[in-house]
Amino acid sequence: MKRTVLVTGATQGLGAAMVRALDERTDFDVVLAVRDVGRGEAVAKTLRRPARVVALDLSSLETVRRFAAGWNEPLYALVNNAGVQHATDTPPTVDGYEETFAVNWLAVVELTLALLPRLEGGRVMNIGSGTHNPENTTATRFGYRGGRFTSVAALARGETDGATPSQRAKDRYATSKLVVMAGTAALARRFPKTTFLTLDPGLMPGTGLARGAPLVQRLAWSSVLKWVAPLLPDTSTPERSALAAVGLLTGAFTSVGVYDFEQQPSRRLWKGALDVDLQERIAQQTFSLLGVSS
Ligand SMILES: NC(=O)c1ccc[n+]([C@@H]2O[C@H](COP(=O)([O-])OP(=O)(O)OC[C@H]3O[C@@H](n4cnc5c(N)ncnc54)[C@H](OP(=O)(O)O)[C@@H]3O)[C@@H](O)[C@H]2O)c1
């Protein structure tokens, strides 16, 4: 029997590369969960085998809940790939939360918990980032200061101590990824019937992630950096990291740690993300904010 893999944010970048890599595997059915169905269908049309495209906007928790309530099939894997990074301050989501934190973490937990009954024996893959690590020189070179966890409630309100809108946006992204990388470990402990994996995909220049950045930075991201990238450490491509994701989804991996684009325990993981007290605070505060029991 075929195994269903649901990939969020599969319209471009890593998510689109993942569904293309999964398309090579005849034992999987792929579902693209996207906020723009037309763009999802455009990706699906490039695949060799039919793939379903379903609407899912992760910036609204009510939409996430409704989506999960309507999902009645068993899932082999949920890939929480969708992510957002802003270049400046932005208005809150419909729920009143800062969007980076809401999409990159709150929606991930809401969706995962709601789909867990369908995922027994299956896998959940979350996506981290080297930006969470204050000691990662590739990230600090680009102005990231690492994850700066305060509390889930404060991060949901968008609070950071960054002096400029640009620094605040970077802090929010890096912190959301610290929360993903640390918080996933706490989820893995709570729900042992499902395997939780975190992929640290490396720097993948050229994806849509920099779309809100000023023009010069966008040009650098989509052209210069893309070509210089192979010379830098920690750098991958969506295709390479997608292959790693498929390997992690299919290989004998356990719910321990964070894996890189070579399917090895990530050397970019900050020791602070391994702090069990931090991991548990993230989980408990997130469950409390979402109104679910822990
Ligand atoms: N690129 C990098 O260097 C890098 C490094 C480390 C980690 N990552 C992570 O890798 C993942 C994929 O990023 P990417 O680089 O491939 O970026 P991308 O090309 O911008 O792709 C992001 C995907 O997320 C979707 N998305 C954003 N907000 C959404 C929402 N509210 N609801 C549903 N979908 C939403 C986007 O949909 P639309 O097409 O509709 O906008 C898009 O499909 C993210 O989790 C990112 O944080 C990226």
The ligand as a Gaussian input file, in Angstrom:
#p B3LYP/6-31G(d) Opt

LIG

0 1
 N       16.401000      29.050000       2.273000
 C       17.198000      28.853000       3.309000
 O       18.387000      29.216000       3.282000
 C       16.695000      28.139000       4.538000
 C       17.633000      27.820000       5.524000
 C       17.207000      27.151000       6.664000
 C       15.878000      26.807000       6.795000
 N       14.977000      27.130000       5.828000
 C       13.583000      26.719000       6.031000
 O       13.184000      25.901000       4.948000
 C       11.756000      25.950000       4.810000
 C       11.410000      26.260000       3.369000
 O       11.899000      27.561000       3.070000
 P       12.389000      27.985000       1.626000
 O       13.762000      28.511000       1.774000
 O       12.082000      26.908000       0.655000
 O       11.458000      29.259000       1.398000
 P       10.332000      29.585000       0.326000
 O       10.829000      29.280000      -1.046000
 O        9.888000      30.963000       0.650000
 O        9.185000      28.550000       0.674000
 C        8.390000      28.736000       1.814000
 C        7.077000      28.039000       1.610000
 O        6.269000      28.302000       2.761000
 C        5.011000      28.757000       2.322000
 N        4.343000      29.609000       3.293000
 C        4.762000      30.777000       3.832000
 N        3.826000      31.273000       4.635000
 C        2.779000      30.402000       4.605000
 C        1.507000      30.365000       5.216000
 N        1.063000      31.353000       6.009000
 N        0.692000      29.313000       4.974000
 C        1.097000      28.312000       4.152000
 N        2.288000      28.301000       3.516000
 C        3.105000      29.338000       3.749000
 C        5.298000      29.517000       1.033000
 O        4.106000      29.673000       0.301000
 P        3.941000      30.788000      -0.861000
 O        4.653000      30.250000      -2.060000
 O        2.467000      30.887000      -1.035000
 O        4.559000      32.043000      -0.350000
 C        6.299000      28.570000       0.389000
 O        5.625000      27.507000      -0.228000
 C       11.297000      27.024000       5.811000
 O       10.846000      26.403000       6.984000
 C       12.558000      27.815000       6.074000
 O       12.519000      28.472000       7.307000
 C       15.355000      27.776000       4.702000

